[in-house]
Amino acid sequence: MKPVRQTRRDFLKSAGIGAVSLTFSGFSSDSQSGSIPYKKELYNEPYRPQFHLTPEYGWMNDPCGMFYYNGEYHFHYQGNPHNPKGWGSQWSHAVSNDLVHWKNLAPSLVQDEKYGGCSTGSCIVDWKNTSGFQTGKENVIVLIFTITDPDQKQGVAFSNDRGRSWERFAGNPVIVSTDGNKDFRDPKVFWHEPLKKWVMVVSRGYTAPGDIFQSEDLKKWERTGKAPNGECPDMFELSVPDSNNKKWLYLCGDYPMAPNGTGAKYFIGNFDGKNFQAESAQSRLGGNFFVGQSFGDIPSSDDRRIWMGWKWLSDEGDFGPWTGGFQSIPVELSLMETGNHILQLNYKPIKELHALRKEHFKINNMVIGTNCSLLEEQKLRGELIECSAVFQLDSAKEFGFLIRKGLNTESVLRYHVLDKRITFTDAAGKEKFSQLLAPQNGIIKLHLLIDRSVIDVFGNDGMTWNCGFFKADPPDQGIELFAKEGNVKLTSFDCWQLKSIFD
């Protein structure tokens, strides 16, 4: 029987303050620091991805509090090092100077009897000290989170030492729900320059519209409008291609999830300072992630919108001392036109991931038919591989890649020509994702990043993005091209062996 998923709302209603202390593989947690000394063995389990972010041990779920400051990207997530089966009980904290290699810091917030729980939210750099929290030369960083005790309300905390320590605001909570809807969580805050005010969007659950608030000081808030329904909302602007215009994007999680496991969705529209008005129908966010968030305060000299999402693994069995799932690779979001001036999100893995590339293999203009052994002859093998392939459609009804090919297991990435669909099936025959991908002038482009037990696939230069978790026996490390019922032309093919971030 498929296990019943506990929703975030169910957990937040029932979460207690106490925790069960557990140890994994001979390593124990430090309840004060939330981190342990680096141990190679801990990060080298058979299914542990090597460049997707996972916790040292214990549970992880929603990304939150993502921002850039003074050369560091800060990534928080809801973590629970003490309970491998429970939702996050703390703001676990990691920093990176390249979005690829991460260093764990002490948790920023933990739940306790005095302050209650500390659920998802966001962080901003208060550049102008509008809050008055700044006490030194460093700009103050303000963390906005949901207090659960068990009712949901919004609180703030702040740091004057680059996020190394945090103090809760004595005036918490800063917003309470007064309309009878107990779903009131996941505040995302950003500065709105035309208003010269802070804007907060808050989830009211899976069905009710979200709330929008304004503030001048991050402490006193006024409800001003509404937004779409969904959890862990994010809202920002992106440029419209070939114009000087911008559109607002509203991203959020949904439940129950779509049949292919996708929970996150997005809307394209406008924001008048009070309300978000969707101009498009709801679209499913790429990657098959449940919820996610983008980094704030990225310098204007960069100006990318970089997003990461949480992959919820609820029915994959045992896969190591880390549970709950993993975080996506960072992707750059942009808008693209698909015809008739219809806009949709485009996804590209960030350029910083190129630092993981090692040996490179390249071929051009090859015909792929049945019984192909091209990559095997080149002795291309490994758990960590990146491939970029351009296929010209021919007579084949199906073509693609055999992933982690070996004596015992083999997963398959297929493009179905007649259905114009890409699918990924693991070694047990379970379909992990399926999505329409129409050829462009008879061309299909596939960009793969294989990370031991995780595969990311970008189709047609980021028109689609899918991510799947699969299990392969450690010795099975082959990769091969294939075609069925005909041939396909491989116009160009680049392949790199990749390094682990733990090397």
Steps between C-alpha positions, in 0.01 A plus 500: 500500500630842411573701817271790581681831484477730795451857382680797650171618647448164672851516645477861616176420681646200679867592547626486853803670652670180611731308270636149490880481490629264234839407365588383150801300384688572821468878477308701757367853487612802694176660617664840536679529166280272292808385310762229524860468385528408134516124446556364150305186580191698591473660156588193296195279550388311184210734421631830639509762221836670474404850383137530608474639853407247770521522881780327686235282661135517595212663321487794256209674330403851385769746385469835676698811589707511179708813442839633392717724714867596499621222272287223650183328388294401804269201473264396777274198504261344744711231667462245775826322588331315786211342311543330161123478445380837621464844347757772563533629854775754433643742244804302386757734344767458231714757316691493173710740297424322171156333540672163452710431811315547828612541861261419783452760773316472829120511457364854494182418692389199701164429657476504878246532780540880533476601134305213344565359155678681218359408163582620150563862400758726337801725565587847371790739542366820655738728310348825635443369855128569472444261791747672733650160587853584382755538782837489323668563168353195329162541332232332705340186356136446590341156508122479469347169606181327610462445873305183582386456858281340350313791337682649204618862518789700358813597690839654427857443612817684404876457468776759523787259430440379142247236605719323754269569793138613523281677753123483503315833504356565848178630342410173327260409353485781245187367323222272624206357309165654587270349235458149640722330240762313701723453193729804521861423415808519277560879481706615201623860536660727241565873453268675252683803370199691353322477837818553705358228722545137589245257354411165657302219339360235736345164423147435624519131414430295191160644406460852642662799324826621652530831686721796409629746761706823495738644759746785537700347786447119487319520835165667429309344211181591312299250296451645151397229257478144377707251301448145365462202734791271582780437747843662531429789258767695314443813292740694276538669161660362184576677174286427194716389205574762232331782687551746783206354689494278806244259639440385854529132580319332789633154593359272770448140604179306459340191656386248403774487242457446126499137376869519401598607852536869427376722780633843413311736266536852369301788360608789276333835564524846647537648846353844570655530845198350669374199304651244265290465185570182301494545123571136420347172599676299767812324369700222661851596604778294346715252686222303673564675830248555776598849615796732448631853532728741317800686640448863598747790500709367210705802377369692201828424322388136491122547498415132454193348661641181650258243640530174697228254590440208734453150357273311739592130520223335699483148358852415383591278794833533679767703325733610780524697824345801324124488447214706366664569167756733348528851360523570129801630320475879474333604176468838333141596423407723208200561276478366145239524224354178361298650213210746470680708766423237766748518786631215712789438736835388365746301713878477474751344742723775635837551331684445830433126466754494215768496771412134560593396143800272447578285195316604183385285208349644182366358174299644210274367227453137596209272410355316802321175424415175674770328707698821542823464698657837423550621858595156628777487239626832630497351851272776631393397848427660832248604761548872429460594134377799299380459140379748241351343188331635186288247311363541146182294464511225240324163481534395868178481699692529826850599607691616805743385767558191712602635842717317759511201265644178640444137577235563763321828428423739218285813494371646175453857378277481191374743241177368345484646149132438429382624839751789506574404859804444719488239779739359758454147638711353778648150511189364673283622211349791691441814295650794687394780266323556170463829313411628156796633302433603142788495250619831361563476125542127540753540783492371857763628743563319828732620776555243778668525838530160667581513871530143626129451581357822353452599137419851378386534139463834321318486168545734202724757667299516823146487363448206738673379814441170674670334795471143621642288781598143422704218650782322323742239628838667560691291241250589224647819355462470124326748271392437143295648216224301332238517227207270427309420180733710290783747523556846647780739407719623783596844371725583796586336830707627793565296812691585817598296801409704810665544838327458831476814711655289778819426306 
